[in-house]
């Protein structure tokens, strides 16, 4: 009975150990499973582009997980021309979906690939890729752009649409043909193109709402047709500001210290969604991280300097003449310390510095302690090119155990003057040698004078005067050589090129380092 009980206990312990081992192996997968939908990235390629009328064009979408995540997205991807669906494809085992067609008419098409998402991955949309379809024989490609002013506008206000036909690698010559302005698929007006490539149309007949406007150039005997990307026009009621909603996401909510984290803000407002203008301010609590300018309602900010710990990030939209300000949701950004077990980390910002010969520059050294570390850390640098020096202000930092990051300014100076002494010349002289030189030259002169005096003959008086003169010269030269040290301050030039400078932090228990790329030009 006791034997069976012992076997049962052993079996139970072995099972628990096996479960723990499997959980350790599968912890990233389990963590991903409990984290909800993960962020996906969709990219789009079109081949060939440009294409000719009747030619088969293939659209390829690739959907991947963001850095650090696991798994391959599944589901479908839709290929759109503006807001019009061209086709759909199912992702294969590598996350790739393709669609081909040869039925596209002449023109220019703003194509996007839209991933639908699945259980593990959220949907995503690729950047716009412009596809051109032209007629053989039309040698010069064109591109058409559309601007709308004012946008947003109030109901009853005159709105002007300006289409500009340009193209290829330079300025077009005499352009002919027409530009047709569309509200979605509804034709608004057809305007003859000026020889400069400009066509304009104005209207005040829009009701309150959101409109997708495009401009299509017809082409002529020389220039290929093209269509502008869609531009959204927002018409608001008279005297009102449109409410907005700002949403914020992080590219890597659980990042390692020193890695790049990008925050994406999107501002939407108006009927059907529109594109407010203005700026976004990204905040870490109440501290401003940076700002971004809205483009089609989107702005982003990237950083590598968030300190280890948990950060509450928000995005504040400034508003404009037609849209109300708004503040995003709070994104919890976790920055992990590091996996090396170090008590502190050094980080240099910027990580590269370019100087001209004879100039100096500064970078910021951030010392980020962990685990209540409270030892003084001295800062030095190695690997500088010749005739270059570095200095720190302050030269050391003293963490207080609170894990708060501390900074020091490192200054790098080129073309540093060097004090040349005899030891730095091709020959080397020591102090005893210098003293011996003085004594020998002085004695030589004295003995010469004494010998001349003992001789006493008139014919030797000139030798006496020559010996005295020689002794004086030798004595003066020897005294100058020792007193001045044979030294001179010489300006040296730091050679051009790129060096890797190592910044070292040393405490009583350990040392850490980081690198800076220094370019002298």
LOTOR-312789 format. One record per residue: y, z, x of N, C-alpha, C, O, CB in turn; residue in three letters. Coordinates in steps of 0.2 Angstrom, whole numbers, plus 5000, padded with zeros to 4 digits. Each point is the difference from the previous one (the first is absolute). Glycine has a CB too. Layout:
# LOTOR-312789
YZXYZXYZXYZXYZXala...
***
This chain:
# LOTOR-312789
499450005004500650004996500650005004500549964999498950104992unk500649985014500650015005500049935004500649985001499350155000unk499649845000500049945004500349944996500449965002498650075004unk500949974987500349954996500750014999500449965000498650034994unk501250085006500750024999500449975007500649984999499150124993unk500049915013500349985007500149935000500549975002499050135004unk500049864992500049934999500649984996500349955001498450045001unk501350044992500549984995500750015003500549964999498850074992unk500850035013500750015003500149955005500649985000499350144998unk499649865006500149955005500249944997500549965003498750105005unk500449924987500249934997500750004997500349955000498550044997unk501450075000500650004997500650005005500549964999499050114992unk500449965015500549995005500049935003500649985001499250145002unk499649854998500049945002500449954996500349955002498650075004unk501049994987500349964995500850005000500349955000498750064993unk501250065008500750015000500349975007500549975000499450134993unk499749905012500349975006500049935000500549975002499050125004unk500049884991500049924999500649984995500349955001498550055000unk501350044994500649984995500650015004500549964999498950084991unk500750015014500650015004500149945005500649985001499350154998unk499649855004500049945005500249944996500449965003498750095004unk500649944987500249944996500750004998500449955000498450044997unk501450075001500750014998500549995005500549974999499150114993unk500249945014500549995006500049925002500649985001499150135003unk499749864995500049935001500449964995500449955002498550065004unk501150014988500349974994500650024998500349984995498650005002unk501450075007500750034998500549954999500450014995499350095011unk500449854998500549954999499949964993500549994997499750005016unk499250004986499849964994500250054994500349984995498849955011unk500650134994500150054995500850014999500250004994498750055008unk501549955003500750015000500349954996500450004996499650075015unk499849874991500349944997499849994993500449984996499549965015unk499550094987499849994993500450054996500149984994498749995010unk501450094998500350054996500849985001500450044996498750055006unk501149875002500749995001500349954994500649995000499350035012unk499749954984500249954995500149935003499749995005500950114989unk499849865003500049935002500450005007500550045000499549924988unk499850005016500349995007500549945000499949964995499150105010unk501449945000500549945000499649945003499750015005501350074996unk499249864996499749945003500649965002500650014998498449994994unk500849955012500549955003499749934998499449985002501150105007unk499949874988499849944999500449955004500650005000499050034988unk500149925015500349955004499849934997499549994997500550085014unk500449884990499949944997500249945005500550005004499850044985unk499249915012500149945004499949944995499550004996500150065015unk500749894991500049934996499849955005500449995005500450054986unk498849925008499849945004499849944996499550004996500150085013unk500749864993500649995004500650024997500150004993499349915013unk501150104997500750014998500549985005500150035005499550074988unk500849855005500049964994499449964999499649985004501750024997unk498749984992499449954998500349944997500650004998498650105001unk500449855000500349944997499750004993499550034998500649915013unk500250024985499849994993499349984999499849955003501450024994unk498450074999499349985000499550035005499450004999501049904995unk499950135011499650035005499750074998500450044997500349905012unk498750084993499750064998500350065005500049995006499049954990unk501350115000500350055004499650074998499850014995501349935004unk498750095007499650064999500450075001500450005005498649934999unk501050114991500350075001499550055002499550014996501449964995unk499250075014499650055002500350075000500550015004498949905003unk500350144990500350065000499550055003499450004999501249984990unk499750075015499650055004500250064998500650025001499249905009unk499850134987500250064998499650055005499450005000500849974987unk500250085016499850055004500250074999500550004996499549915012unk499750144994500250065000500550025005500049975005498950064990unk501650015004500550025005499650045005499550025000501449984992unk499550005014499750045006499850074999500350044997500549895010unk498650084995499750074999499550014994499750045000501350005006unk499149914990499550004994499449965001500049965004501050064988unk498550005003499449975001499849964994500350014994499350085014unk499949864992499849964995500349944999500549985003499450124991unk499849855002500349934999500250004993499550014995499749945014unk501450034989500249994993499549944997499849965003501450085000unk498749984990499749954996500449984994500650034999498350025005unk500949904992500449984994500249935001499749965003500750164995unk500249874998500249935000500750005003500450045000498949934990unk500949965012500749995002500249944996499749954999500150105013unk500949954986500349954996500549975004500450035003499450034986unk500249875011500549965004500549984995499949964995499350005014unk501550064992500549984996500549965003500250005006499650114988unk500549845002500649965001500650044997500149984994499249915008unk501050155001500550044997499750054995499650045002501349864999unk499250094992499750044995499549964997499650034995501450035003unk498849885004499549964997499350005004500149995006500849934989unk498650105002499450005003499749935002499949964995499950154999unk500049885012499749945002499250005000499749964997501350025010unk498750084995499350015000499850075002500450045001499549845002unk499550134997499750075001499449995004499649955000500950104990unk499350005015499450005004499850075000500350055000500149855007unk498950114994499750065001499950025007499849955004499650034985unk500850085014499950015007499350005002499650034996501450045003unk498949915007499350005003499950065003500450055000499549835001unk499550135003499850065003500550025006500050065002498849924995unk501649975005500550025005500750014997500550015004498849925004unk500850074986500650014997500549934999500650015000499350115005unk499749834996500449935000499949964993499450004998500550005015unk500649984984499949954994500449945002500650005002499350104990unk499849845005500349945001500149964994499650014995500049995017unk500949954987500149964995500349945002500450005004499850094988unk499549855006500349935002500249964994499750014995499550005015unk501349954991500249954995500349945003500350015005499950094987unk499849855004500349935002500549984995500249945000498850035007unk501150074988500449984994500750025000500449994995498650014999unk501350025012500750035000500449945000499949955004499850155002unk500949894990500449955000500550015006500050055004499949934984unk500649975013500550005005500450064999500250024995499849865007unk500250155004500450064999499950065005499649995005500549984983unk500250085011500050065004499750064996500350014995500649955013unk498750084995499750054996499950075003499850005006499549914989unk501050145003500050075002499350034998500050024995501349995005unk498249995005499450024998499950085002500250025006499349864996unk500150164994499850065002499350014998499849974996501450085002unk498550005005499350024999500050074997500350055004499249875005unk500350094985500050074997499350035000499649974996501450004997unk498950085010499350035000500050054994500550044999499349955013unk499650014984500050044994499850075001500250054996499549854998unk500150125012499750075001499350014998499849964996501450085003unk498550025003499450024997500050075000500550045000498949865005unk500050134995499950084999500350035006500350064999498749934994unk500949995013500250035006500749985003500350045003498549974999unk501449934996500649975003500549984994499849974996499649995014unk501350064992500549984995500249925001499849985006500650144994unk499849854995500249935001500649995004500450055002499249934987unk500549965014500549985004500249935000499649964997500150135011unk500949894994500349935000500249985006500350045004500049984985unk499549925013500249975007500749985000500450004995498549965006unk501450035005500649975001500049934997499549974999500850105011unk500349904988500149944997499949955006500350005005500550044986unk498749915008500049945004500249944997499749984994499350075012unk501549914996500249944997499649945001499949985006501350074995unk498649924994499649945001500449944998500350004995498650065003unk501149885006500349944999499549954999499649985004501450065003unk499149924987499649944999500549944999500550004996498750074998unk500749885010500549945001499649944999499450005001501450075006unk499649884992499749934999500049965007500550015004499949994984unk499149975013499949965007500649955000500149974995498650055006unk501649975004500649965001500650035000500549985002498849944992unk500850145003500650045000499950045007499650055000500549964987unk500349975018499950035006500350075002499750045004500349844999unk500550144993500450065002499850054995500249994994500749955012unk498850124996499950054995500750044998500450005004498450015000unk501250024991500650044998499850074997499450014999501249884998unk499950155003499950074997500650014995500649985002498750065008unk500649994984500550014996500150084999499550034998500349854996unk500850145006500150074999500450014994500449954998499550085014unk500150034984500450014994500350075001499750055002499549874991unk501550085006500350064999500450014993500249954998500050055015unk499850064985500350014993500550055001499950055003499149924991unk501650025003500650055001500450004993500149944997500050045016unk500050084984499850065002499350014998499849974995501350085005unk498550005003499350024998499950075003500050015006499649874994unk500450174995499949994993500749984997500550015003498650084997unk500949894994500649984996500050034993499450024998500749875009unk500550114990500050034993500049944995500249955002500450155002unk499149924990500049954995500749974999500550034999498550034996unk501049875004500649964999500449995007500449965000499750094989unk499749975016500349995007499749935002499449995000500850135003unk500349845001499849945002499650015007500250035004500849914991unk498450035005499650005006499949935003499949954997499550154998unk500749905012500049945003499349995004499950055004501449954997unk498449954999499449995004500149945005500349954998499050084992unk500649995016500149955006499449995003499750045003501550014999unk498649884998499449985004500249965006500549965000498950034989unk500350035017500249975006499449965003499450035001501550065001unk499149854999499549965002500149995008500549975002499349974987unk499750095015500049995007499349985002499649984996501350115005unk499049915006499349985002499949995007500550005004499549954985unk499350055012499849985007500350045005500050064999499949834997unk500250085010500350045006500750005001500350025005498649955000unk501550004990500749995001500349994993499750004995500149965017unk500950024989500449984994499849934997500049965004500950125000unk499049924990499949934997500649965000500650025000498550034992unk500849885007500549965000500249994993500150054996499549895014unk500650004988500249984993499450014995499549975000501349955004unk499350134992499450024995500249974993500650014998499250105009unk499749874990500149974993499550034995499650045003500949855001unk499550104990499550024995500350064996500750005000498449975008unk500550074989500350054995499650065001499550015003500849904989unk500050155005499750065000500050024993500550004996499950035015unk499049994987499950034993499950075000499650035004499849874993unk501050144999500050075000499550024994500149984995501150035010unk498350044996499650024995500050084999500150035005499149874999unk500850114990499950074998499250014998499849984994501450035002unk498450015009499350004999499849935000500149965005499950154988unk499749875001499849934999500549964996499949944999498950095002unk501750004997500549974996500649975004500350035004499450054987unk500449855008500549975004500750024997500149994994499149915009unk501250125002500750024998500549945001500449994995499350135008unk500349855003500449945001499849965006499650035004501450044991unk499249875006499949965005500649975003500449974997498549994998unk501250065012500749995003499949955006499550015004500950104992unk500049845005500049965006500250045006500450045000499949864993unk499350085012500150045007500649975003500049935001498850105000unk501650015002500549975004499749985007499550025002501450064992unk499549885009499749975007499950065005499649995004501049904994unk499750165001499950065004499450044998499850045004501449974998unk498549974993499450044998500150054995499550044999500049935012unk501150044986500150054995500149984993500249954999500450115010unk499149984987500049994993500150064996499750055002499649854999unk501250114994500250064997500049994992500149944998500650095012unk499150024987500050004993500250074997499850055003499349874997unk501350094995500350064997499850014993500049954996500950055013unk499050064989499850014993500250074998500050055004499149874996unk501150094994500250074997499650014994500250054996500949955009unk498449974994499650004993499450055001499649994995500849895002unk499550155008499450055001500050064996500650035000499249925011unk499750074985500050064997499750055004499849995006500049964983unk500350125009499750055004499349995002499649994995501250094999unk499049935012499349995002499949985007500550005004499349974984unk499650015014499949985007499749935000499649994995500150135008unk500549845001499949935000499749985007500350025005500649964986unk498649985010499849975006500349935001499849954996499150125003unk501549925006500449945001499749965006499950035005501150024989unk498949895005499949955006500449945000500349984995498550075005unk501249925006500449945001499549955003499850015006501450054995unk498749884996499649955003500449945002500349964996498750084996unk500949945014500349945003499549944999499450005001501350065007unk499649884989499649944998499849965006499549975000501150034990unk499750015016499949965006500349934999500349984995498650085007unk501149905003500249935000499649965005499450025002501850014995unk499049915004499649955004499950035007499549985003500949924991unk500050145009499950035007499850075000499650025004501249904999unk499450124992499950075000499550024995500049984994501150045010unk498450034998499550024996500350054994500550045002498649955008unk500550024985500350044994499850085003499550015004500349904987unk500550135006499950075001500250054994500549984997499650005016unk499650084987500250044994500150075003499750025005499649924987unk501250095006500250075003499550054997499749994995501549985005unk498850095004499650054997500450034994500649994999499050045013unk500050004984500350034994500550065002499950045004499149934989unk501650035003500550055001500150034993500149974995500549975015unk499350134990500150044994500750014998500450025004498550034998unk501349934992500750024997499950054995499650004995500849885007unk500050174999500050064995500750004996500550005003498850075005unk500749924985500550014996500050064996499650024997500449865002unk500650165002500050074997500550004994500449955000499350105012unk500350004984500550014995500650015003500150025005499150024987unk501449945004500650015003500250085001499950044995500549854999unk499850135011500350075002499450055001500150064999500949914994unk498450015008499450045001499749995007500149955003499750054985unk500050065015499650005006499250004999499850054996501250005010unk498749914997499250004999499750065003500150015006499949864993unk499650174998499650055003499549975005499849944999500350144991unk499749965015499649975005499450055001500150064999500849885007unk498650044997499450045002499849995008499949945001499750064987unk500450055016499949995007499350035001499950064999501349945004unk498349965000499450025002499950005008500349955003499250014986unk500150095014500050005007499250015002499750044996501550015005unk498649915004499350015002500150005008500549985003499049964987unk499950095013500050005007499449965003499549994996501050135003unk499649855006499549955003499450045003499449985000501449945003unk499350154999499550045002500150074999500350045004499549885005unk500050114985500250074998499850055004500250065000499849904989unk499450025015499750055005500049985007499549975002499850084988unk501349955013500149965007499950055006500150064999500649864995unk499250055011500050045007500750005002500449965000498450015003unk501350095001500750005003500149955005499649985004500350144995unk500749845000500249955005499849934997500249955003499750135006unk499749924986499849934997500549984995500550044998498349995003unk501249904998500649974995499850024993499449984998500849935010unk500350114988499950014993500649964997500650015002498850114999unk500449844994500549964996500050024993499550014997500349905011unk500850114990500150024993500349944996500549975002499750155001unk499549864991500249944996500350034993499750044997499449895008unk501550054994500450024994500149934996500249955002500450155004unk499349914987500149954996500450024994499950054997499049905006unk501750024995500450014995500049954994500149945002500750125006unk499049964986500049964995500450024994500250065000498649915003unk501549984993500450024995500149944995499949955002500750145005unk499749934987500149944996499449984996499550025001501449945006unk499249994988499549984996499549955004500249965003500650054987unk498650015010499549965004500050015007499649975004500549954987unk500350135012500150015007500549955003500049944998498850105002unk501649985004500549965004500150025007499650055002501049934987unk499950005014500150015007500750035001500549975002498749945001unk500850164997500650035002500249995007499649985004500250114988unk500949925010500249995007500250075002500050054996500449835002unk499850125008500250065003499650035006499649965003500950074986unk499550035012499650035005499550064998500150034995500949945013unk498550044996499650064999500050045006500049985006499249954987unk500950145005500050055006499350044999499850024995501549995005unk498449995006499450035001500150075003500350015005499149884996unk500350164995500250075002499350045001499549994997501550014996unk499050055012499550045002500350074997500350035004499249905006unk500350094984500350064997500849984999500149964996499150125010unk501249954998500749994999500349965006500649995001499550114992unk499549895012500249965006499949934999499449974998500350135009unk500849864995500049934999499649975006500150015006501049994988unk498449965004499649965006500349945001500049985006498950074990unk501349914999500349935002500249974993499850034995499549965016unk500949954989500249964994499749935001499949985005501250094993unk498949904996499849934999500349974995500250034995498750005009unk501249904997500449964995499549974995499549975003501450015005unk499250024986499549974995500049935001500549965000499750134992unk499249885007499949935000499549994994499450025001500849965012unk500049984982499650004994499750064998499450014998500349885006unk500750164996499850074998499650045004499850054999500349904990unk499850035018499650035004500350025007500549965002498549984993unk500950125008500250025006499550045004499650034996501649974999unk498850005011499550045004500450035006500549985002498549944994unk500650135007500350045006499350025004499650034997501550014997unk498949955012499550015004500250055006500650005002498949894996unk500150165003500150055005499450025004499550004998501550044995unk499149995013499550025004500150075003499750035004500049865000unk500950144993500250075003499950064995500350055001500549885005unk498850064989499950064995499650055004499549985003500649954987unk500150135010499750065003499450024997499949984994501250065010unk498449994999499450024997500150054994500550045001498949945010unk500250014984500150044994500149964994499849945000500850145007unk499649954987500049974994500849994998500450045001498550024995unk501249885002500749984998500049974993499649974998500650005014unk500450054985500149984993500549945000500650015002499250114994unk500049825003500449945001500249974993499650004996499849975015unk501350024989500249974994500549945001500249995006499750124988unk500249845002500449955000500650004995499850004994499249935011unk501650064997500650014995500349935000500249975005500050154997unk499849854992500449944999500750014998500250044996498849915000unk501550015008500750024999500349974994500550024998499549975014unk499749964984500349974995500449955002500249995005499750114988unk500449855002500549955001500450004994500050044996499349905012unk501150004991500449994995499750004993500350014995500549935013unk498550044992499749994994499450054999499750004994500749885006unk499450155005499350045000500250075002500450025004498949884998unk500450154994500150075001499650025006499449975002500750054986unk500150035016499650035006499450044997499950014994501150005012unk498549994998499450044998499750035007500149975005499749954984unk499750135010499750035005499249994999499850014994501250075008unk498749915003499249985000499650074999500350055000499949855007unk499250094992499550055000500050035007500249975005499149974986unk500450125010499950035006499449985003499450004997501350105000unk499349875009499449985004499850065005500450015005499849864993unk499250165002499850055005499749965006499549974999500350124992unk500649915014499849975007499750055004500450055003500549864996unk498550095003499750045005500049975007499749945001499550114990unk501049985014500049985007499550055004500250065001501049894998unk498250025003499650055004500250005007500449965002498750014990unk500750095011500250015007499749955004500349955001499950174997unk499249905005499649955004499350035001499950064998501249905008unk498550004996499350025000499850025007499450025002500349904990unk500850095013499850025007500050075001499850035005500749874999unk499850144991500050075001500650035004500050055002498849954996unk501749955004500550025004500550054996500149994994499849905013unk500450154997500550054997500749974999500450034996499050065010unk500749854997500749974998499949925002499549985004501250134998unk499749854995500049935002500749985001500550024998498549964994unk501149975013500649975002500049934996499649975000500550095011unk500649934987500149934997500649985002500550035000498850004990unk500849905012500649975002500349954995499649964998500050065014unk501049994987500349954995500749985003500450045001499050024989unk500749875011499549954999499550005005500150035005500849904989unk498650035005499450005005500249955006499649995004499650044987unk501349935008500249955005500750005001500450014995498649925002unk501250065009500850015002500149945005499749995005500350144993unk500549835000500249955005500750015002500550024997498949904997unk500750085013500650015004500249945004499649975003500250164997unk500849865001500349965005500150045007500150065000500449864991unk499450045014500150035007500750045000500549974999498749945006unk500850154997500650045001500250044994500550034999499949885008unk499250084987500250044994499550064999499550005004500949894991unk499750155000499550054998499950004993500449974996500050105013unk499149964988499850014993499650064999499850035004500249844995unk500050154994499750064998499449984995500149954996501050125006unk498449984998499550004995499950074998500250055003499349855001unk500350114990499850074997499350025001499649964998501350034994unk499050065012499350035001499950064994500450055000499649925013unk499550024983499850054995499450045002499549965002501049974989unk499650135009499450045002499850044993500450044998500049985015unk499049964985499750034994499550055001499449985002500949914992unk499850175006499550055001499550024994500249974994500650085014unk498749984993499550014994499750075002499950025006499949864991unk499950154998499650065001500450065002499750045003499349884999unk501650084997500450065002500250005007500150055003499450014988unk500449885013500150005007500850025001500449984997498749925004unk500950145005500750035001500150015008500450045002499650024987unk499749895015500250005007500549955002500149954996498750095006unk501649985003500549955002499749945003499550005003501350094999unk499549854996499849935002500549975004500549994998498850004992unk500550005017500549965004499949935000499449984999500650125008unk500549864993500049935000500149965006500550025003499949994985unk499249945014500149965006499849934999499749994994500150115013unk500349864997499849934999499749975007500350025005500649964986unk498749975008499749975006500049924998500049984995499250135008unk500749855003499949934999500649965000500049954998499050084996unk501650005007500749975000500049955006499750015005500850094990unk499849845004500149955005500550035006500350054998499549854993unk500250075014500450025006500750004998500249964996498950005012unk501350094995500750014999500150014992500649984998499749945012unk499350124987500150024993499950074999499550025004500249864992unk500650165000499950074999500050014993500349974996500250065015unk499250034987500050024993500250075000499950045005499249884992unk501250104997500250075000499950024992500049964996500950035014unk499150084989499850024993500650054998500250045004498549944998unk501550024992500450054997499850024993500149964995500849995012unk498850114993499950055005499349985004499749954998500850144996unk499549945012499449985005499450034997499449995003501450005007unk499250064986499450034997500150034993500650014998499150025014unk499849974984500150034993499550065000499550015003500849874992unk499950165000499650074999499850004993500450034996500250035014unk498849924988499850014993499950074998499950055005499549854996unk500850124993500050074998499450024996500050054997501349945003unk498249974999499450014997500049984992499650014997500350085011unk500749884990500149974993499749934999500049984995501050105004unk498849895007499849934999500549954999499949954998499050104998unk501749975004500649964999500149955006500050025006500650074987unk499549845006500149965005500650015004500550024997498949894997unk500650085012500650015005500249935003499549975002500250165000unk500949865000500249945003500450015007500350055001499749904987unk499950005016500450005006500249935001499749954999499750155006unk501249894998500349935001499849985008500250045004500749974987unk498749945010499949975006500549955002500049954996498750085003unk501649975007500549955002499749975006499850035005501250034991unk498949875004499849965006500649965003500349974996498550024999unk501350025011500549975004499849955005499550025004501250084994unk499549845002499849955005500650005006500550034999498849904992unk500550035014500449995006500350075003500650015001499749884994unk499250155006500250075002500250005008499649975003499650084988unk501349985011500250005007499650045004499850064997501449924999unk498650005010499550045004500450025006500449965003498649984993unk500950135007500350025006499649985006499450035000501250074993unk499649865011499649975005500150055007500550005002499549884993unk499550155007500050045006499649965005499649954999500650164995unk499849915013499649965005499350004998499649955002501250095006unk498950014989499350004998499849944995499449985000500650145002unk500549854995499949954995500149935003499849954997500550134994unk499949925015500149945004499349985003499550045000501749985002unk498849925001499349985003499850045006499450015001500949874996unk500250155006499850055005500250074998500350014995499949915014unk499550134993500050074998500350045006499750005005499449984986unk501450075007500250045005500050074997500250014994500549915012unk499150134998500050074998500650045003500449975004498450034995unk501350064998500650045003499950015007500550005004499650054985unk499349975014500050015007500249945004500350015005498850084993unk500749854999500149945004500849995000500349985005498649974991unk501450074999500849994999500350055005500549985004499449984984unk499950105013500250055004499949985008500550005004499350094987unk499649885010499949985006500449945002500249995006498650044993unk501449934996500549945002500650035002500349975005499149964987unk500950125004500650035002500050035007500549985004499750044984unk499350025013500050035007499949955006500450005005499150104989unk500149855005499949955005500649965001500249995006498650004991unk501549994998500649955001500650055003500449975004499349954987unk500450145007500550045002499950025008500449995004499850064984unk499249975013499850015007500149945005500250015006499050084990unk500649855001500149945004500749995002500249995006498849964988unk501550065001500749995002500250065004500449985005499849964984unk499650125010500350055005499749995007500450015004499650074986unk499449915011499749995006500449945004500150005006498850044990unk501249915000500449945003500750025002500249985006499249944986unk500950125004500750025002499950045006500450005005500050004983unk499250055012499950055006499949965006500250015006499450084987unk499949865007499849965006500649965002500150005007498750004989unk501649985000500649965002500550045004500349985005499549944985unk500350155007500550045003499750025007500450015005500050034984unk499049985012499750025006500149945006500150025005499150064989unk500849865003500049955005500750005003500149995006499149944988unk501350075001500750015002500449955003500650005002499150115000unk499949834999500349945003500549974995499849994995499250005013unk501549984995500549964995499649954997500249984994500850055013unk498649934996499749954997499550014994499849964996500349995015unk499850124989499550024994500450034994499750024995499450005014unk501649984992500450034994499949964993499950034995500950015014unk499149894992499949964994499350024997499950004994500849915011unk498850114999499350024998500150074996499750014995499749935014unk501050104994500150064996500349994993499850034995500450035016unk500349904989500349994993499549964996500050024994501249975011unk498449974997499549964996499550054998499850004994500449905012unk499650154998499550054998500350044994499650024996499949985016unk501150024989500350054995500149964993499850034995500850035014unk499649884992500049964993499349994997499950014994501149935011unk498550054999499349994997499850064997499750004995500049925014unk500450144995499850064997500350024993499750034996500150015016unk500849944988500450024994499749964994499950024994501150005012unk498949914995499749964995499350024998499950014994500849905010unk498950115001499350024998500150074996499650014995499949945015unk500950094992500150074996500249994993499750034995500650025016unk500249904988500249994993499549974996499950024994501349975010unk498449964999499549974996499550054998499749994994500549905012unk499650154998499450054999500250054995499750014995499949975016unk501150044989500250054995500149974993499850034995500850035014unk499649884991500049964994499349994997499950014994501249935009unk498550045001499349994998499750064996499649994995500349925014unk500250154994499750064998500450024994499750024994499950015017unk501149984989500450024995499949964994500050034994500850025014unk499249894992500049954995499349994998499849974995501349985008unk498450065001499349994999499849935000499549984998500650124995unk500449865010499849935000499949974993499749954998499850065013unk500950034984499849984993500649964997500549995003498950124996unk500449854996500449964996499850004993499449994999500949945011unk500150074985499849994993500049934998500549965000500050144997unk498949875002499949934998499749994993499650044998500149955014unk500649964985499949984993499449965000500049945003501250074993unk498250015001499449964999500049974993500250034995499250045014unk500249874990499949974994499350004998499649995003501349935000unk499050114991499450014997499749934998500449954997499950164998unk499149875007499749934999499949994993499950054996499649955015unk500549944987499949984993499350004999499550005004501549934995unk498850084994499350004998499850064995500550034998499249925013unk499750054987499850054995499550055004499649985003500649944987unk500050155008499650055003499850054995500350004994500349995017unk498850044990499850054995500250075003499750025005499349914991unk501450105000500250075003499650054996500050004994501249965008unk498650095001499650054997500450075000500350025005498649934999unk501250074990500450064998499450065000499649994996501449954998unk499150115010499550055000500450074998500550025002498949925007unk500250094986500250074998499550055003499449994999501149964991unk499750105014499650055003500150074998500650025000499349905010unk499650114987500050074999499650045004499649975005500750014983unk499750095012499550045004499349994999499650015004501350074996unk498949894994499349994998499849935000499449995000500750124993unk500349845006499849934999500649965001500650025000498450014992unk500849905009500549955001499949944995499449994999500850055013unk500349934985499949944996500549955002500550015004499150064986unk500349875009500449945002500049954995499649994995500150035016unk500849944989500149944996500449955005500250015005499950054984unk499949875008500349955005500649974997500049994993498849995011unk501649995000500649964998499949935004499950005006500850114991unk499449844999500149935003500749995002500449994996498649974998unk501150045013500749995003500149935002499649985005500550144998unk500449844995500149935002500750005003500550024997498749934995unk500850035015500749995003500149935001499649965002500350155004unk500749874992500249925000500749995003500249955000499050034990unk
***
